[in-house]
Structures are given as C-alpha cells and as structure tokens.
Amino acid sequence: MTQPQQTPAQFLTSEESADVDKALLFSHEKFLTRLTISSLRLLKHIAKETGVTVEELTHQQVIDWMEKDSKIRQEQGSEAAFLKW
C-alpha cells in the first residue's frame, strides 16, 4: 500500500480519518487515536530533520524542534512554519 499524498499541515488523511470513524471505539478513544496517528507523523518528520530514528529521539530534541518551528512562525509567519495552527 502506498503512502497517501498530503501537505505538511495535514496530519491525518481523509482515508485515515474514515478508518478511525469506522473503528469500534468511543468518541474519546477516536480522538486519542487521531492524535496518536498525527503525533507519529510529526515524530517521523522531526526525526528526519534531526537525522535520527524515531526511536532515538529524545524529549529534548522534540522540545528543541518545537521551539525552532515556533520561532520560524513568529519571525516569518505561519506559512513558513511546519505546523500550521
């Protein structure tokens, strides 16, 4: 199965969202499932930019990356940052 195309701001594809909706889960569990899938996608991106595997990422590397992305948003605008919120 190929990886669906998505923009950097899209952390859950329509197909993934539909699959979560079909799952036999309570609504709060569906929310956590969506959050987990999105978090995994973000961690993969951070690991790639950091040059390590997801398993090797430390909490400090995640914090540093988030600070860097926040600084980009503040200085260059939200379109320049990876996270779009």
ChimeraX commands (.cxc) that place a marker at each C-alpha (Angstrom):
marker #1 position 0.00,0.00,0.00 radius 0.5
marker #1 position 1.39,3.40,-0.92 radius 0.5
marker #1 position 1.58,6.34,1.44 radius 0.5
marker #1 position -1.23,8.83,0.67 radius 0.5
marker #1 position -0.14,12.26,-0.55 radius 0.5
marker #1 position -0.57,15.04,1.97 radius 0.5
marker #1 position 0.56,18.55,2.69 radius 0.5
marker #1 position 2.81,19.17,5.70 radius 0.5
marker #1 position -0.14,20.68,7.59 radius 0.5
marker #1 position -2.28,17.60,7.05 radius 0.5
marker #1 position -1.53,15.07,9.74 radius 0.5
marker #1 position -4.48,12.79,9.14 radius 0.5
marker #1 position -5.62,11.84,5.67 radius 0.5
marker #1 position -9.29,11.53,4.77 radius 0.5
marker #1 position -8.84,7.76,4.47 radius 0.5
marker #1 position -7.23,7.53,7.90 radius 0.5
marker #1 position -9.96,9.66,9.44 radius 0.5
marker #1 position -12.64,7.47,7.85 radius 0.5
marker #1 position -10.90,4.35,9.18 radius 0.5
marker #1 position -10.88,5.83,12.69 radius 0.5
marker #1 position -14.57,6.71,12.33 radius 0.5
marker #1 position -15.34,3.08,11.41 radius 0.5
marker #1 position -13.42,1.71,14.38 radius 0.5
marker #1 position -15.42,0.30,17.25 radius 0.5
marker #1 position -14.22,2.94,19.69 radius 0.5
marker #1 position -15.81,5.51,21.95 radius 0.5
marker #1 position -15.52,9.13,20.79 radius 0.5
marker #1 position -12.74,9.96,23.27 radius 0.5
marker #1 position -10.82,6.89,22.06 radius 0.5
marker #1 position -11.25,8.02,18.44 radius 0.5
marker #1 position -9.84,11.42,19.39 radius 0.5
marker #1 position -6.82,9.80,21.04 radius 0.5
marker #1 position -6.35,7.54,18.01 radius 0.5
marker #1 position -6.33,10.55,15.66 radius 0.5
marker #1 position -3.91,12.35,17.97 radius 0.5
marker #1 position -1.62,9.32,18.08 radius 0.5
marker #1 position -1.54,8.93,14.29 radius 0.5
marker #1 position -0.85,12.64,13.88 radius 0.5
marker #1 position 1.84,12.55,16.57 radius 0.5
marker #1 position 3.57,9.61,14.90 radius 0.5
marker #1 position 3.63,11.51,11.61 radius 0.5
marker #1 position 5.11,14.58,13.35 radius 0.5
marker #1 position 7.71,12.49,15.20 radius 0.5
marker #1 position 8.79,10.92,11.90 radius 0.5
marker #1 position 9.23,14.41,10.44 radius 0.5
marker #1 position 11.21,15.62,13.47 radius 0.5
marker #1 position 13.40,12.51,13.38 radius 0.5
marker #1 position 14.14,13.01,9.69 radius 0.5
marker #1 position 15.07,16.67,10.21 radius 0.5
marker #1 position 17.16,15.77,13.26 radius 0.5
marker #1 position 18.93,12.91,11.47 radius 0.5
marker #1 position 17.96,10.17,13.90 radius 0.5
marker #1 position 15.38,7.41,14.01 radius 0.5
marker #1 position 12.10,7.95,15.83 radius 0.5
marker #1 position 13.28,5.51,18.50 radius 0.5
marker #1 position 16.41,7.60,19.08 radius 0.5
marker #1 position 14.55,10.91,19.51 radius 0.5
marker #1 position 14.81,12.39,22.96 radius 0.5
marker #1 position 12.25,14.60,24.61 radius 0.5
marker #1 position 14.77,17.45,24.44 radius 0.5
marker #1 position 15.12,17.07,20.65 radius 0.5
marker #1 position 11.33,17.28,20.32 radius 0.5
marker #1 position 11.22,20.38,22.54 radius 0.5
marker #1 position 14.08,21.99,20.60 radius 0.5
marker #1 position 12.36,21.27,17.28 radius 0.5
marker #1 position 9.06,22.72,18.54 radius 0.5
marker #1 position 10.85,25.86,19.74 radius 0.5
marker #1 position 12.56,26.20,16.36 radius 0.5
marker #1 position 9.27,25.82,14.47 radius 0.5
marker #1 position 7.61,28.34,16.81 radius 0.5
marker #1 position 10.43,30.84,16.22 radius 0.5
marker #1 position 10.04,30.42,12.45 radius 0.5
marker #1 position 6.29,31.11,12.80 radius 0.5
marker #1 position 6.95,34.24,14.88 radius 0.5
marker #1 position 9.66,35.62,12.61 radius 0.5
marker #1 position 8.50,34.51,9.15 radius 0.5
marker #1 position 4.78,33.84,9.54 radius 0.5
marker #1 position 2.70,30.71,9.87 radius 0.5
marker #1 position 3.17,29.68,6.24 radius 0.5
marker #1 position 6.94,29.32,6.78 radius 0.5
marker #1 position 6.50,27.04,9.79 radius 0.5
marker #1 position 5.88,23.32,9.50 radius 0.5
marker #1 position 2.98,23.27,11.95 radius 0.5
marker #1 position 0.02,25.31,10.74 radius 0.5
marker #1 position -2.05,26.34,13.75 radius 0.5
marker link #1:1,2 radius 0.2
marker link #1:2,3 radius 0.2
marker link #1:3,4 radius 0.2
marker link #1:4,5 radius 0.2
marker link #1:5,6 radius 0.2
marker link #1:6,7 radius 0.2
marker link #1:7,8 radius 0.2
marker link #1:8,9 radius 0.2
marker link #1:9,10 radius 0.2
marker link #1:10,11 radius 0.2
marker link #1:11,12 radius 0.2
marker link #1:12,13 radius 0.2
marker link #1:13,14 radius 0.2
marker link #1:14,15 radius 0.2
marker link #1:15,16 radius 0.2
marker link #1:16,17 radius 0.2
marker link #1:17,18 radius 0.2
marker link #1:18,19 radius 0.2
marker link #1:19,20 radius 0.2
marker link #1:20,21 radius 0.2
marker link #1:21,22 radius 0.2
marker link #1:22,23 radius 0.2
marker link #1:23,24 radius 0.2
marker link #1:24,25 radius 0.2
marker link #1:25,26 radius 0.2
marker link #1:26,27 radius 0.2
marker link #1:27,28 radius 0.2
marker link #1:28,29 radius 0.2
marker link #1:29,30 radius 0.2
marker link #1:30,31 radius 0.2
marker link #1:31,32 radius 0.2
marker link #1:32,33 radius 0.2
marker link #1:33,34 radius 0.2
marker link #1:34,35 radius 0.2
marker link #1:35,36 radius 0.2
marker link #1:36,37 radius 0.2
marker link #1:37,38 radius 0.2
marker link #1:38,39 radius 0.2
marker link #1:39,40 radius 0.2
marker link #1:40,41 radius 0.2
marker link #1:41,42 radius 0.2
marker link #1:42,43 radius 0.2
marker link #1:43,44 radius 0.2
marker link #1:44,45 radius 0.2
marker link #1:45,46 radius 0.2
marker link #1:46,47 radius 0.2
marker link #1:47,48 radius 0.2
marker link #1:48,49 radius 0.2
marker link #1:49,50 radius 0.2
marker link #1:50,51 radius 0.2
marker link #1:51,52 radius 0.2
marker link #1:52,53 radius 0.2
marker link #1:53,54 radius 0.2
marker link #1:54,55 radius 0.2
marker link #1:55,56 radius 0.2
marker link #1:56,57 radius 0.2
marker link #1:57,58 radius 0.2
marker link #1:58,59 radius 0.2
marker link #1:59,60 radius 0.2
marker link #1:60,61 radius 0.2
marker link #1:61,62 radius 0.2
marker link #1:62,63 radius 0.2
marker link #1:63,64 radius 0.2
marker link #1:64,65 radius 0.2
marker link #1:65,66 radius 0.2
marker link #1:66,67 radius 0.2
marker link #1:67,68 radius 0.2
marker link #1:68,69 radius 0.2
marker link #1:69,70 radius 0.2
marker link #1:70,71 radius 0.2
marker link #1:71,72 radius 0.2
marker link #1:72,73 radius 0.2
marker link #1:73,74 radius 0.2
marker link #1:74,75 radius 0.2
marker link #1:75,76 radius 0.2
marker link #1:76,77 radius 0.2
marker link #1:77,78 radius 0.2
marker link #1:78,79 radius 0.2
marker link #1:79,80 radius 0.2
marker link #1:80,81 radius 0.2
marker link #1:81,82 radius 0.2
marker link #1:82,83 radius 0.2
marker link #1:83,84 radius 0.2
marker link #1:84,85 radius 0.2
view
